[in-house]
Amino acid sequence: MRRPKLSPTAREILRYLRQHASVDGAIEVSRTKLARHVGKSDNWTRQAIKSLEGAGLIEVEHCVGLSGQMLTNSYRLTEG
C-alpha cells in the first residue's frame, strides 16, 4: 500500500496523536492545542487534520455540547 503524501504539519500532528493516544488509538485533544504544538494557525491545523482523515489515517469525532458549543474533538488512529 502506498503511503499518502502529507504536509509537514500533518506529519507532525500524526506523530503527536501517535505519541499521546491510548492503547486503542483514541485521543481527545483540542485543535487549539494541536495548533500550538505544531506552531501553526488553526486554519493550517484544520487542513492538516482533514488531510489525515482523507488519507484514512485518523477518524475525527466532532463533539458538540447540549447548547451547541464545540467541545474537544476525539481522534482515533486507523492506520495499521
Backbone bond lengths (Angstrom), bond angles and torsions (degrees), N, CA, C in turn:
res aa  C-N    CA-C-N  psi(-1)  N-CA   C-N-CA  omega(-1)  CA-C   N-CA-C  phi
1 M - - - 1.455 - - 1.523 109.38 -
2 R 1.298 115.89 136.20 1.444 121.56 -178.35 1.515 111.21 -82.01
3 R 1.327 115.91 135.90 1.465 120.20 178.29 1.525 109.22 -76.60
4 P 1.335 117.29 136.60 1.465 119.26 178.88 1.522 111.09 -69.52
5 K 1.319 116.97 150.01 1.459 121.81 176.05 1.521 107.82 -79.26
6 L 1.326 115.88 118.59 1.460 121.67 -177.85 1.518 110.27 -116.86
7 S 1.310 115.35 148.05 1.465 120.48 175.16 1.523 109.25 -69.18
8 P 1.328 117.23 159.91 1.465 119.41 175.30 1.531 112.38 -56.33
9 T 1.321 117.32 -36.67 1.469 121.02 178.89 1.520 110.38 -64.75
10 A 1.327 117.43 -44.99 1.469 120.90 179.12 1.522 110.78 -63.38
11 R 1.327 117.16 -41.14 1.472 119.94 178.60 1.526 111.14 -63.01
12 E 1.322 117.10 -40.39 1.471 120.24 179.89 1.528 111.04 -68.04
13 I 1.321 117.74 -39.06 1.465 120.92 176.76 1.531 109.85 -64.48
14 L 1.318 117.50 -43.72 1.461 120.73 178.54 1.531 110.29 -61.10
15 R 1.311 116.56 -41.48 1.472 120.57 177.89 1.527 110.62 -61.29
16 Y 1.333 116.76 -43.52 1.471 121.28 178.11 1.530 110.48 -61.27
17 L 1.326 116.76 -46.92 1.464 120.73 -179.44 1.522 111.04 -61.85
18 R 1.326 117.13 -41.46 1.467 120.71 178.05 1.527 111.47 -61.38
19 Q 1.330 116.01 -41.74 1.469 120.67 -176.91 1.521 112.63 -69.75
20 H 1.320 117.54 -30.37 1.455 120.96 -172.60 1.527 114.52 -108.74
21 A 1.309 117.60 -2.08 1.469 120.77 -178.47 1.519 110.68 -73.19
22 S 1.319 114.99 152.85 1.463 121.05 174.51 1.529 108.93 -72.69
23 V 1.315 116.17 176.62 1.466 121.88 -178.26 1.528 111.42 -56.79
24 D 1.327 117.26 -34.79 1.469 119.84 -179.07 1.532 112.89 -86.06
25 G 1.347 117.72 7.33 1.456 121.38 175.82 1.511 115.22 86.95
26 A 1.342 117.97 8.97 1.464 121.19 -177.59 1.530 110.88 -97.18
27 I 1.325 115.35 148.26 1.461 121.21 175.22 1.523 108.67 -154.80
28 E 1.318 115.58 141.09 1.462 121.66 171.93 1.517 106.98 -110.94
29 V 1.316 115.52 120.42 1.460 120.71 179.54 1.526 107.33 -153.01
30 S 1.317 115.46 141.73 1.464 118.35 -179.27 1.527 110.62 -75.80
31 R 1.305 115.28 151.14 1.465 120.29 176.54 1.523 109.77 -63.31
32 T 1.332 117.02 -32.26 1.461 121.08 177.56 1.527 110.72 -62.01
33 K 1.319 116.33 -43.08 1.470 120.31 178.39 1.523 110.91 -64.82
34 L 1.328 116.89 -41.90 1.463 120.05 176.92 1.529 110.82 -61.99
35 A 1.330 116.62 -42.29 1.470 121.03 179.52 1.526 110.69 -61.57
36 R 1.317 116.54 -43.17 1.472 119.98 177.44 1.523 110.52 -62.45
37 H 1.317 116.31 -42.34 1.462 120.74 -178.46 1.533 111.54 -60.55
38 V 1.315 117.19 -43.40 1.467 120.27 -177.38 1.526 112.44 -89.68
39 G 1.329 117.28 -7.09 1.462 120.59 178.14 1.516 113.53 70.84
40 K 1.325 115.85 32.96 1.466 120.83 -179.09 1.528 109.59 -124.70
41 S 1.324 115.51 168.21 1.458 120.79 178.33 1.529 110.23 -73.30
42 D 1.321 114.88 166.29 1.463 120.62 176.73 1.533 110.43 -59.20
43 N 1.319 116.62 -38.34 1.463 121.27 -179.19 1.534 111.44 -63.48
44 W 1.332 117.46 -46.81 1.464 121.72 177.12 1.527 109.99 -59.59
45 T 1.316 115.03 -43.78 1.461 120.65 -177.62 1.521 110.93 -64.39
46 R 1.328 117.18 -43.14 1.462 121.30 178.58 1.526 110.76 -60.83
47 Q 1.342 116.57 -43.22 1.466 120.09 179.18 1.535 111.17 -64.30
48 A 1.327 116.87 -39.60 1.468 120.51 178.89 1.524 110.63 -64.66
49 I 1.328 116.70 -41.90 1.465 120.69 178.32 1.528 110.05 -63.16
50 K 1.327 116.98 -42.12 1.472 120.74 178.04 1.527 110.78 -61.58
51 S 1.330 116.91 -38.56 1.468 118.95 179.96 1.524 110.73 -68.99
52 L 1.328 118.08 -37.04 1.467 121.32 176.52 1.526 110.68 -65.49
53 E 1.326 115.37 -40.42 1.461 120.09 178.28 1.531 110.11 -67.14
54 G 1.322 117.20 -44.08 1.458 121.70 179.53 1.524 113.09 -63.73
55 A 1.325 116.08 -29.95 1.463 121.19 178.69 1.527 111.98 -81.83
56 G 1.341 116.12 -3.31 1.460 120.04 178.68 1.523 113.83 77.38
57 L 1.339 117.28 18.25 1.455 120.91 -178.58 1.528 112.90 -89.09
58 I 1.329 116.07 -24.74 1.470 120.88 178.23 1.524 109.43 -141.44
59 E 1.322 115.10 158.55 1.461 122.71 168.07 1.521 106.06 -114.98
60 V 1.324 116.52 142.39 1.453 121.57 -179.03 1.521 108.84 -118.12
61 E 1.319 116.19 129.90 1.458 121.15 172.81 1.523 107.04 -111.26
62 H 1.320 115.51 112.08 1.458 121.14 179.56 1.529 107.90 -82.22
63 C 1.306 116.22 119.40 1.463 121.57 -174.37 1.522 110.27 -101.42
64 V 1.328 115.31 130.33 1.462 122.40 -178.54 1.517 108.54 -125.84
65 G 1.332 115.88 134.55 1.460 121.11 178.96 1.523 112.12 -74.51
66 L 1.309 115.75 172.27 1.465 121.49 -177.74 1.519 112.88 -58.70
67 S 1.330 117.32 -33.95 1.466 119.54 -179.09 1.526 112.09 -94.04
68 G 1.340 117.28 12.40 1.454 120.68 174.74 1.524 115.42 93.91
69 Q 1.321 117.84 -3.43 1.464 119.41 -179.38 1.527 110.37 -73.44
70 M 1.322 115.95 146.20 1.461 120.88 178.65 1.522 109.47 -75.78
71 L 1.327 115.45 133.81 1.460 121.96 177.06 1.530 108.87 -109.93
72 T 1.317 117.13 178.45 1.453 121.93 179.10 1.523 110.44 -62.30
73 N 1.335 116.30 131.83 1.461 121.31 178.90 1.515 111.09 -72.10
74 S 1.316 115.55 155.26 1.458 122.56 171.42 1.517 107.30 -108.44
75 Y 1.313 115.36 138.70 1.453 121.93 178.14 1.515 108.50 -123.19
76 R 1.313 116.09 148.58 1.461 121.11 175.42 1.513 108.18 -135.65
77 L 1.318 115.37 128.36 1.463 120.57 176.28 1.522 108.15 -71.15
78 T 1.317 117.42 132.39 1.460 121.09 -177.73 1.514 111.77 -118.53
79 E 1.316 117.07 -0.15 1.462 120.35 -178.59 1.514 111.18 -77.93
80 G 1.306 116.50 157.98 1.446 122.04 -179.98 1.504 113.48 -78.84
